[in-house]
Amino acid sequence: MIVSVEKPNGISSDFDFHSMMINCSNALIWFSATQAKSAEQAQPDANKLVSNDQFTVPQNNAFGNTFRDYEVGARTDKVEQHYKASHINQTYDFVKKIREEYKKLNKAEMGIWECCELLNEVVDDSDPDLDEPQIQHLLQSAEAIRKDYPNEDWLHLTALIHDLGKILVLPKFGELPQWAVVGDTFPVGCAFDEFNVHYKYFRENPDFRNPKYNTNNGVYSEGCGLDNLLMSWGHDDYMYMVAKENGTTLPQAGLFIIRYHSFYPLHKHGAYAQFMNEEDKKNMKWLHVFNKYDLYSKSKAHVDVEKVKPYYESLIAKYFPAKLKW
């Protein structure tokens, strides 16, 4: 298509007009290149990631057992009871209702670091590997990633905030039972996969025998994208909602990690993979990178909070507003 541009008033010669048009063209090229660069920064490529390999994966957890062992350990009974309650009560209707309630984001207004400090009061009943306050888990995973990937500051911050949604157990945020806050997540509205931890308890879930929800795809279609699945309610989806609705500038990969880091049936075993689209497959590479640090950095050795606080506050200021609605 040929566009005719008339010489505007005030341009004294054809040479001046020609120069102006060249400058405009160069400006457009610069703008396009800048936008392309911003898009590339906003969605980093996991295939280009190079690790410093400073973090060493321990052989055993803080209790001397293998990680994610649900059969042996000091917390086995507590963890099993947690999953029993979760698998019985996380129904399609329950998730739709509670998601509508929490999408209002009317529980509090506060900054990210203020929320981090609230996790001093929270211990995760679903975790067989750690019984420490959750703020230590956040800092341990963030600092471990920071050692191996010092230039990926968005990934450091993603690690710091990935579990902030666990504040849902606190009175100010609804004091939800832990089965509605923590633990592995899974889609509702389709058949429960046997790769879910303590699968047997799903048999007591009302959706288990509902023909609308108990087929392989249920209410979904293959390739629909994880974003279109209704996931069991918990801290993952809540923190994703908080970050997105408050206008974070974290790349999409960071939001994907926050939303699906507890979706172990998929990212560990490949269950429910029929629902993934191409974008999900790209982001899953980042989730696999992240999972190593989320799982294996759990330790009784505490991070010095005051020492690292200034660094993480600078990242919070870079990627989030000062105050968020929760």
C-alpha positions in Angstrom: 0.0 0.0 0.0 1.4 3.5 -1.0 0.5 6.3 1.4 0.7 9.9 0.2 2.0 12.4 2.7 1.5 16.1 2.0 4.3 18.6 3.0 3.0 20.3 6.2 2.9 24.1 6.6 6.1 25.6 8.0 8.5 23.3 6.1 10.5 25.6 3.9 11.9 23.2 1.3 11.7 19.7 -0.1 15.1 18.9 1.5 13.7 19.9 5.0 10.6 17.8 4.4 12.7 14.8 3.3 14.9 15.1 6.4 11.9 15.2 8.6 10.5 12.1 7.1 13.8 10.3 7.5 13.9 11.3 11.2 10.4 10.1 11.7 11.2 6.8 10.0 14.3 6.3 12.2 12.2 7.1 15.3 9.7 4.4 14.3 12.5 1.9 13.8 13.9 2.7 17.2 10.5 2.5 18.8 9.9 -0.9 17.2 13.3 -2.2 18.3 12.7 -0.9 21.8 9.3 -2.6 22.0 10.8 -5.8 20.7 13.6 -5.7 23.3 11.1 -4.9 26.1 9.0 -7.9 25.0 12.1 -10.1 25.0 13.0 -9.0 28.5 9.4 -9.4 29.6 9.4 -13.1 28.5 12.9 -14.5 29.0 14.0 -17.6 27.2 14.7 -20.6 29.5 16.8 -22.2 26.8 19.4 -19.4 27.1 19.8 -19.8 30.9 23.2 -20.5 32.2 23.7 -21.6 35.9 26.6 -20.8 38.2 26.0 -24.2 39.8 26.6 -22.8 43.3 23.6 -24.5 44.9 24.1 -28.2 45.9 21.1 -30.4 46.1 21.0 -32.2 49.5 20.3 -35.9 49.6 17.9 -35.7 52.5 15.4 -33.2 54.0 15.6 -31.5 57.4 14.4 -34.7 59.1 16.9 -37.0 57.4 14.3 -38.5 55.0 14.1 -38.3 51.2 12.2 -35.2 49.9 8.5 -35.5 49.3 8.3 -38.9 51.0 4.7 -39.3 52.1 5.1 -42.7 53.6 7.9 -42.2 56.1 8.7 -39.3 58.4 7.8 -37.4 61.5 5.0 -35.4 59.8 3.4 -38.3 57.8 0.2 -38.5 59.7 -0.4 -34.8 59.7 0.3 -34.5 56.0 -2.0 -37.4 55.1 -4.9 -36.0 57.1 -4.3 -32.7 55.3 -4.6 -34.4 51.9 -7.6 -36.4 53.0 -9.5 -33.2 53.8 -8.3 -31.5 50.6 -9.3 -34.3 48.3 -12.8 -34.7 49.8 -13.6 -31.0 49.9 -12.1 -29.5 46.8 -15.0 -29.7 44.4 -15.8 -27.8 41.2 -18.6 -25.8 42.9 -16.5 -25.1 46.0 -13.6 -23.7 43.9 -15.9 -21.5 41.7 -17.6 -20.0 44.8 -14.4 -19.3 46.8 -12.6 -17.9 43.8 -15.4 -15.4 43.3 -15.1 -14.3 46.9 -11.4 -13.8 46.9 -11.2 -12.1 43.5 -12.7 -9.0 45.2 -9.3 -8.4 46.8 -11.0 -6.6 49.7 -9.2 -8.2 52.7 -6.3 -5.8 53.1 -4.0 -3.2 51.5 -0.3 -3.6 52.1 3.1 -4.0 50.5 4.9 -7.2 49.5 7.5 -7.1 52.3 4.8 -6.5 54.9 3.1 -9.6 53.6 6.4 -11.6 53.8 6.6 -10.7 57.5 3.2 -12.1 58.1 4.4 -15.5 57.1 6.5 -15.7 60.4 3.2 -17.0 61.8 2.6 -19.7 59.2 3.8 -23.4 59.1 2.6 -25.5 56.2 0.8 -28.7 57.4 1.1 -30.3 53.9 4.9 -30.2 53.8 6.7 -33.4 54.8 10.1 -31.6 54.4 9.9 -28.6 56.6 8.2 -27.3 59.8 9.8 -23.8 59.8 7.9 -20.5 59.4 7.2 -19.9 55.8 9.3 -16.7 55.5 12.4 -18.8 55.9 11.3 -21.1 53.0 10.8 -18.0 50.8 14.2 -16.6 51.6 16.0 -20.0 51.3 14.6 -20.6 47.8 15.2 -17.0 46.7 18.8 -17.0 47.9 19.5 -20.4 46.4 18.3 -19.2 42.9 20.2 -16.0 43.3 23.5 -17.9 43.7 23.0 -19.9 40.5 21.3 -17.2 38.4 22.5 -13.8 39.7 21.3 -11.9 36.7 17.7 -13.1 36.7 16.4 -10.7 39.4 12.7 -11.4 38.4 13.3 -15.1 39.3 14.7 -14.1 42.7 11.6 -12.1 43.4 9.3 -14.8 42.1 10.9 -17.2 44.6 10.4 -14.7 47.4 6.7 -14.2 46.7 5.6 -17.6 45.4 4.1 -18.7 48.7 2.7 -15.4 50.0 -0.8 -16.6 49.4 -0.4 -18.8 52.5 -1.6 -15.8 54.5 -5.1 -17.2 53.7 -4.8 -19.2 56.9 -4.6 -16.0 59.0 -7.7 -14.5 60.6 -7.5 -11.2 58.6 -7.6 -13.1 55.3 -10.5 -15.5 56.1 -8.6 -18.0 58.3 -9.2 -20.8 55.7 -8.5 -24.4 56.7 -5.1 -25.5 55.5 -6.6 -27.9 53.0 -8.0 -24.9 51.1 -4.6 -23.1 51.2 -1.6 -25.4 50.9 -0.6 -28.7 49.3 -0.3 -30.0 45.8 -2.9 -28.6 43.4 -5.0 -30.3 40.7 -7.7 -29.3 38.2 -11.4 -29.7 39.3 -14.0 -30.4 36.6 -12.3 -33.4 35.2 -11.2 -36.9 36.4 -8.7 -36.9 39.3 -5.5 -38.4 38.1 -3.9 -41.2 40.1 -0.6 -39.3 40.2 -2.1 -37.0 42.8 -0.7 -37.6 46.3 -3.0 -39.8 48.5 -5.3 -40.3 45.5 -7.5 -42.8 47.4 -9.3 -40.0 49.2 -10.8 -38.5 46.0 -13.2 -41.4 46.1 -15.1 -39.5 48.8 -15.2 -36.3 46.7 -18.8 -35.7 45.3 -17.3 -35.0 41.9 -15.6 -38.4 41.7 -18.9 -40.1 40.5 -20.4 -37.1 38.7 -20.5 -37.9 35.0 -20.1 -34.2 34.2 -16.7 -34.1 35.9 -15.2 -37.6 36.0 -14.1 -38.1 32.4 -10.6 -37.6 31.3 -11.2 -34.1 29.9 -14.4 -33.3 31.9 -15.7 -29.8 31.1 -12.5 -28.9 29.2 -11.0 -29.7 25.8 -7.5 -30.8 24.8 -5.1 -28.0 24.3 -7.3 -25.5 25.9 -4.4 -24.1 27.9 -3.8 -24.3 31.7 -5.2 -20.8 32.0 -8.7 -22.1 31.2 -8.6 -24.8 33.9 -10.2 -24.3 37.3 -7.5 -25.4 39.7 -8.1 -26.5 43.3 -8.2 -23.4 45.5 -5.1 -22.4 47.4 -2.2 -20.0 47.9 -0.9 -20.5 44.3 -4.0 -19.2 42.5 -4.6 -16.5 45.1 -1.1 -15.0 44.8 -1.3 -15.2 41.0 -4.6 -13.2 41.2 -3.1 -10.6 43.6 0.0 -10.1 41.5 -1.9 -9.8 38.2 -4.7 -7.6 39.4 -2.3 -5.2 41.1 -0.3 -4.7 37.8 3.0 -6.5 38.5 5.6 -6.1 35.7 7.0 -9.6 36.4 7.3 -11.6 33.1 4.6 -14.1 32.2 7.0 -16.9 33.2 7.0 -15.5 36.8 3.3 -15.5 37.0 3.1 -19.0 35.6 5.5 -20.2 38.3 3.5 -18.6 41.0 0.2 -20.1 39.7 1.4 -23.7 39.0 4.4 -24.4 41.3 2.2 -26.7 43.4 0.8 -28.5 40.4 3.1 -31.5 41.0 0.9 -34.1 39.2 1.8 -32.2 36.0 5.3 -30.8 36.3 6.6 -34.0 38.0 4.6 -36.8 36.4 3.1 -35.3 33.3 -0.5 -35.8 34.4 -3.1 -33.5 32.7 -0.6 -32.6 30.0 -3.4 -32.9 27.4 -4.6 -29.5 28.4 -1.4 -27.6 27.8 -0.9 -25.2 24.9 2.4 -24.0 23.3 2.7 -21.1 25.7 2.3 -23.5 28.7 5.1 -25.7 27.3 7.5 -22.8 27.1 6.7 -21.6 30.6 7.0 -25.1 32.0 10.7 -25.0 31.3 11.0 -22.1 33.8 8.9 -24.0 36.3 11.2 -26.9 36.1 14.2 -24.6 36.8 12.3 -23.1 39.8 11.2 -26.3 41.3 14.7 -27.5 42.2 15.1 -24.5 44.5 11.6 -24.5 45.9 11.9 -28.2 46.9 15.6 -28.7 47.8 16.5 -25.4 49.5 14.4 -26.2 52.6 16.7 -26.3 55.6 17.0 -25.7 59.3 19.7 -23.1 58.5 18.1 -19.7 58.6 18.7 -16.8 56.3 19.6 -13.5 57.9 16.5 -11.6 57.1 17.9 -8.1 57.8 20.9 -8.7 55.7 19.1 -9.6 52.5 16.0 -7.4 53.1 17.4 -4.3 51.2 18.1 -6.3 48.1 14.6 -7.8 47.9 13.0 -4.5 48.8 14.7 -3.0 45.7 13.2 -5.8 43.5 9.8 -5.3 45.0 10.0 -1.6 44.1 11.0 -2.5 40.6 8.2 -5.0 39.8 5.3 -4.0 42.1 3.4 -0.9 43.4 4.1 0.2 46.9 0.7 -1.0 48.1 -1.3 -3.9 46.8 -4.9 -5.0 47.4 -5.2 -8.5 48.9 
